[in-house]
């Protein structure tokens, strides 16, 4: 019965629309039209049109529908309806005011008005139940915090040029100082490796005192006593290495000998000697030897140390430049957000005046006040970003930030 009542309401709406259309066009209606057969939906899964179905006695015209002059109701109490067949998804026709049965494949309930298909009604939203939490609670309105930077006086500002910031960072960067120390150490290692070819000079003084007892009547001292001998001498010379692996040395030695032997006709006497030595290997170490290898390694270490120091300096310059320009951009962002806040406040004041005159809705005031809060939050976020970038720049240019 509920289904038949719904069908009757839909038929009533179609009847009123169809009857009003001829009036607008000035058409003449028939004095006694015959009722048109209407297909009623079946309860079966696949609806079958019922030919020459009798109109339902429940299908009464809607209260708001006005009968057309000259149109007489049918004896069954149903007003005749002019139906327009519509193409269905299944290839059949759907009379006006009828709804296909539920479960019919490929069909969508469609209403018509004046022969134009209308979209189906929206599906009602499914809202889950929500418990009542703290009913009547209103958050307290806190005062706006101060916009000054923490630990920094806002006025006056201390100006700092980019070149000054880079210079301070290069002077106070401990990593760069370590890299410079390693660079100097590598250069000293080259000098130390080249020291293998330096000419070495040596001077060796000597003194010797000996007492030898008399072993025969011919080798005795005065009065047949022991033989006493004193020797004073010195040895000097030069030696070094060549680039081809050779060695050279020049030596000179001299001594003064004094003894009391009865057989010694020269007392004292002197002994001297000169020595010259050159050694050159033929094939050993011809391409490279140990000394030249150490020099090459020291030069490679110096090159690496220079590259590390240069890389550290470049990183310092890049980090300081990025932090500097990020800070400049952050300050400009603060100015932009403050200008946006002022514009939002002006818009909120304008909406308030217009709402007082009834020009705009009160919801526009709420929206404008929300925009003011958003821009106020953006201003504080921009100031916080400025403080963070200032701390980052201080860590780069100050020894003890």
Secondary structure, DSSP 4 states (H G I P E B T S, - for coil): -HHHHHHHHHHHHHHHHHHHHHHHHTPPPPTTPPPPP-PPPPSSSS----TTPPPPTT-PPPTTPPPPTTPPPPTTS--------EE-TTSSEE-TT--PPTT-TT----EEETTEEEPPPPPPP--------STT-----PPPPP-SPTTS-SSS-----HHHHHHHHHHH-HHHHHHHHHHHHHHHHHHHHHGGGSPEEEEEEEEEEEEE---SSSS--GGG--EEEEEEEEEEEEEEE-TTS-EEEEEEEEEEEEE--TT-SSSSEEEEEEEEEEE--SSTTSS--HHHHHHHHHHHHHHHHHHHHHHHHHHHHHHHHHHHHHHHHHHHHHHHHHHHHHHHHHHHHHHHHHHHTTSS-HHHHHHHHHHHHHHHHHHHHHHHHHHHHHHHHHHHH-TT-
